[in-house]
Amino acid sequence: MKKEKATIHDIAEKLNVTASTVSRALNDNPRISEATKKKVLKVAKQLNYQPNHIASALRSGKSRLIGVIVPTANRNFFSSVIRGIEEIATNLNYRIVISQSYDEFEKEVQNVEALLNAQVDGVIASIGKTTENIEHFEKIMKKGIPLVLFDRVSNDLEVSQVVIDDFLGAYQTVDHLIKNGAKRIIHFSSSQRINIYKERKRGYEEALKDNGIEVDPALILYSNMQLEDGRKLIEDLLKKDVKFDAVFSASDYAIMGAMQVLKEHGYKIPQQIKLAGFGNEPFTSFTEPTITTVDQKSIPMGKITAETFFELLNDKKTDPMAKKTILKPELIIRGSSQKN
């Protein structure tokens, strides 16, 4: 037979106290003595008591849970942002519930529904590449639940945002490539519905113009920015005999794929073709040559996102003002882009 879960009533019966006393002790209520709290915690551990967060949330109006939606948690950038969020949340006795959209719109909608059903106190999210309809995020706002977006945001939502200056990061990178001799620079981009790719493309174009180089739309290529996409894009360029002397990718993964193919075809990096990515993924410092990239300040972004969230959570105004925090990126110059 399946053993029933222990409840606060079981703990109360064992200690010969009321269930309300057990509940207050578990919630660290100052009205309960330290001695009683210790006894309650000891028995709770013996009975393997697991709190029902949803029931608790319904009673108190607070679950002390924050929903965090990311496209994928196995990228260094997103895992580092999560680490920053969790660090702030844990210090305030909050826990985070992580869900992944895998850049699929339907999954993102399902994640929002699941988090709302779990009675989270708020949601922190980075929008997926395929998301066009934002009604699921509007639903969070209509319920009066705090929502903060980071990295991939939507300008159609009047919510607080934490981003880096993607335009500046791209501009500095392309300017660096040009100063090191590049004249025909390929740009790997992705969906222009996503702010980060739109801004990185804008930075690429402005850096070319400011250096007297005409923007050639044929040199701007779009994909999902995975390693295999980088490989395929370069293979296609080489087959078509397109002339280029540098590649700036809005993703480290795509530039890694490009590097693999170029080396397989015998090209020397950076002597013949210079490369630069975006994201400062750990592997960029292990390649040969190492890859020039842009650091996105992921852990500070996570901390600031969490701090912004808690400001909203504690704001008693019915319609708190949305604020946008823009962090300054850092261009990390490595071997893949240095002058010949």
C-alpha positions in Angstrom: 0.0 0.0 0.0 1.1 3.5 -0.8 2.1 5.4 2.4 0.2 8.6 2.9 2.2 11.8 3.2 2.7 13.2 6.7 0.7 16.4 7.5 1.1 19.1 10.1 -1.7 17.3 12.0 0.5 14.2 12.3 3.3 16.4 13.7 0.8 18.1 16.1 -0.5 14.8 17.3 2.9 13.5 18.1 3.9 16.6 20.0 0.5 17.1 21.6 0.2 20.7 20.3 -2.2 22.3 17.9 -1.8 22.2 14.1 -1.7 26.0 14.0 1.3 25.9 16.4 3.1 23.5 14.1 2.3 25.7 11.1 3.7 28.8 12.8 6.8 26.9 13.9 7.5 25.7 10.4 7.1 29.3 9.1 9.5 30.6 11.7 6.8 32.8 13.4 8.4 34.9 16.2 5.4 34.1 18.5 6.7 30.5 18.8 9.6 29.7 21.1 12.9 28.4 19.7 12.5 25.3 21.8 9.1 24.5 20.2 10.5 25.2 16.7 13.3 22.8 17.3 10.9 20.0 18.4 8.6 20.6 15.5 11.5 20.5 13.0 12.9 17.3 14.5 9.5 15.5 14.3 8.9 16.9 10.8 12.2 15.4 9.7 11.4 12.0 11.4 8.1 11.8 9.6 9.7 13.0 6.3 7.1 15.9 6.2 7.0 17.7 2.9 5.2 21.1 2.9 2.4 21.6 0.5 3.4 24.9 -1.1 0.2 25.4 -3.1 -2.0 24.9 0.0 0.3 27.2 2.0 0.2 29.8 -0.8 -3.6 29.7 -0.9 -3.7 30.2 2.9 -1.1 33.0 3.1 -1.3 34.6 -0.3 2.4 33.9 -0.7 4.2 30.8 -2.0 7.8 32.2 -1.7 8.3 30.7 -5.1 9.5 32.6 -8.2 9.0 31.1 -11.7 11.9 31.5 -14.1 11.4 30.7 -17.8 14.5 30.4 -20.0 14.9 29.1 -23.6 17.4 26.5 -22.3 19.2 26.0 -19.0 22.2 24.2 -20.5 23.8 27.3 -22.0 26.4 28.9 -19.8 24.7 32.3 -20.2 21.3 31.2 -18.9 22.7 29.0 -16.2 24.8 31.9 -14.9 21.8 34.2 -15.0 19.8 31.6 -13.0 22.7 31.4 -10.5 22.6 35.2 -10.0 18.8 35.2 -9.6 19.0 32.3 -7.1 21.7 33.9 -5.0 19.5 37.0 -4.3 16.3 34.9 -3.9 17.8 32.4 -1.5 19.1 35.3 0.7 15.5 36.5 1.0 14.2 33.0 1.7 12.6 32.5 -1.7 13.0 29.5 -4.0 13.0 29.5 -7.8 11.2 27.1 -10.1 13.0 26.8 -13.5 11.2 25.9 -16.7 12.6 25.7 -20.3 10.7 26.8 -23.4 13.3 25.3 -25.8 12.5 28.3 -28.0 9.0 26.8 -28.7 6.0 29.1 -28.3 3.6 26.4 -27.2 6.0 25.2 -24.5 6.5 28.8 -23.3 2.7 29.2 -22.9 2.4 25.9 -21.1 5.3 27.0 -18.7 3.4 30.2 -17.8 0.2 28.2 -17.1 2.1 25.7 -15.0 3.8 28.4 -12.9 0.5 30.3 -12.4 -1.1 27.0 -11.3 1.8 26.5 -8.8 0.8 29.9 -7.3 4.3 31.5 -7.8 4.7 35.0 -6.4 6.0 36.2 -9.7 7.7 35.3 -13.0 11.1 36.2 -14.5 11.5 35.3 -18.2 13.6 35.4 -21.3 11.4 35.2 -24.4 11.8 32.3 -26.9 12.8 32.9 -30.6 9.5 31.8 -32.0 7.3 33.9 -29.7 5.1 36.4 -31.5 1.9 36.4 -29.5 2.5 37.7 -25.9 -0.9 37.1 -24.5 0.4 34.6 -22.0 2.7 37.2 -20.5 -0.1 39.8 -20.5 -2.1 37.2 -18.5 0.5 37.3 -15.7 0.3 41.1 -15.6 -3.5 41.1 -15.6 -3.4 38.9 -12.5 -1.3 41.5 -10.8 1.7 39.2 -10.5 5.1 40.8 -10.9 6.8 40.0 -14.3 10.4 40.9 -15.2 12.0 40.1 -18.5 15.8 39.8 -19.1 18.1 39.5 -22.1 15.4 38.6 -24.7 12.6 41.0 -24.1 9.6 42.5 -25.8 9.0 46.2 -26.3 5.3 45.4 -26.6 5.1 44.7 -22.9 5.2 47.5 -20.4 7.3 45.6 -17.8 10.7 46.0 -16.2 13.6 44.7 -18.2 17.2 43.9 -17.7 19.4 43.7 -20.8 22.9 44.4 -21.9 23.7 47.0 -24.6 23.7 44.6 -27.5 24.2 47.4 -30.0 27.3 48.5 -28.3 28.7 45.0 -27.9 28.2 44.4 -31.7 29.5 47.8 -32.7 32.7 47.4 -30.7 33.3 43.9 -32.1 32.9 44.9 -35.7 34.9 48.1 -35.3 37.7 45.9 -33.8 37.6 43.5 -36.8 37.8 46.5 -39.2 40.7 48.1 -37.3 42.5 44.7 -37.6 42.2 44.7 -41.4 38.7 43.2 -42.2 36.7 44.7 -45.0 34.1 42.1 -46.0 32.5 40.9 -42.8 29.8 38.2 -42.8 27.2 38.6 -40.0 25.3 35.6 -38.6 22.0 36.7 -37.1 18.6 35.3 -36.2 14.9 36.3 -35.9 14.6 40.1 -35.9 11.6 39.7 -33.7 14.1 39.1 -30.9 15.6 42.3 -29.5 19.1 41.0 -29.0 19.5 39.9 -32.7 17.9 43.1 -34.0 20.3 45.3 -31.8 23.4 43.2 -32.7 22.6 43.5 -36.4 22.1 47.3 -36.0 25.5 47.5 -34.2 27.1 45.6 -37.1 25.6 47.9 -39.7 26.5 51.1 -37.9 30.1 50.1 -37.3 30.5 49.4 -41.1 29.0 52.7 -42.0 31.1 54.7 -39.5 34.2 53.1 -41.0 33.1 53.9 -44.6 32.1 50.4 -45.6 28.8 49.9 -47.4 26.3 47.4 -45.8 25.8 44.5 -48.1 22.5 42.6 -47.2 23.9 39.5 -49.0 26.5 39.2 -46.2 23.9 39.1 -43.4 22.8 35.5 -42.9 19.9 34.2 -40.7 19.6 30.9 -38.8 18.9 29.4 -35.4 22.5 30.2 -34.4 23.4 26.6 -33.3 26.8 25.1 -34.0 25.3 23.1 -37.0 23.9 26.4 -38.4 27.3 28.0 -38.3 28.8 25.0 -40.2 26.1 25.0 -42.8 26.2 28.8 -43.4 30.0 28.7 -44.0 29.8 25.6 -46.2 27.2 27.4 -48.4 29.4 30.5 -48.6 32.4 28.5 -49.7 30.4 26.6 -52.3 29.2 29.9 -53.7 32.7 31.2 -53.7 31.6 34.3 -51.7 34.6 36.5 -50.8 34.9 37.5 -47.1 37.7 38.1 -44.7 35.8 38.0 -41.3 32.7 36.6 -39.6 30.9 38.3 -36.7 28.3 36.0 -35.2 25.5 37.0 -32.7 26.2 33.6 -31.1 29.3 31.8 -29.9 27.9 28.5 -31.0 27.5 29.5 -34.6 31.0 31.0 -34.8 32.4 27.7 -33.4 30.7 25.8 -36.2 32.1 28.3 -38.7 35.6 27.9 -37.3 35.4 24.1 -37.6 34.5 24.2 -41.3 37.1 26.9 -42.2 39.8 24.8 -40.5 38.6 21.7 -42.3 39.0 23.6 -45.6 42.5 24.7 -44.7 41.9 28.4 -43.9 44.2 30.0 -41.4 42.5 31.9 -38.6 43.1 34.9 -38.1 45.6 35.3 -41.0 43.0 34.7 -43.8 39.7 35.0 -42.0 39.0 36.7 -38.6 36.3 35.4 -36.3 34.3 36.9 -33.4 31.3 35.7 -31.5 28.9 36.9 -28.8 28.2 35.4 -25.4 31.6 34.4 -23.9 30.7 30.7 -23.6 33.4 28.8 -21.8 34.6 26.9 -24.9 35.6 30.2 -26.6 38.7 30.3 -24.4 39.7 26.6 -25.1 39.7 26.7 -29.0 42.8 27.1 -31.1 43.0 29.9 -31.7 40.8 31.3 -28.9 37.7 33.1 -30.0 37.1 36.9 -29.6 33.7 37.4 -28.0 31.4 39.7 -26.0 30.9 39.0 -22.3 27.2 39.6 -21.4 27.7 40.0 -17.6 25.4 37.1 -16.9 25.7 36.7 -13.2 25.3 40.5 -12.5 22.4 40.4 -14.9 20.8 37.6 -12.8 21.3 39.5 -9.6 20.0 42.8 -11.0 17.0 41.0 -12.5 16.2 39.4 -9.1 16.6 42.8 -7.3 14.3 44.4 -9.8 11.8 41.6 -9.2 11.8 42.1 -5.4 11.4 45.8 -5.8 8.2 45.1 -7.8 7.1 42.5 -5.3 7.4 44.9 -2.4 6.0 47.9 -4.3 2.6 48.6 -2.8 1.5 50.7 -5.8 -1.3 49.2 -7.9 0.5 50.1 -11.1 4.3 50.3 -10.5 6.4 52.0 -13.1 8.3 49.7 -15.5 12.1 50.4 -15.6 14.8 49.3 -18.0 18.3 48.5 -16.8 21.0 48.3 -19.5 24.3 46.7 -18.6 27.5 47.5 -20.4 29.1 44.5 -22.3 32.8 43.7 -22.4 34.6 42.9 -25.7 37.1 40.1 -25.0 39.8 40.2 -27.7 41.4 36.8 -28.3 43.5 35.1 -31.0 40.8 34.6 -33.6 40.6 38.3 -34.6 44.1 39.8 -34.1 45.9 41.6 -36.9 48.0 39.4 -39.2 
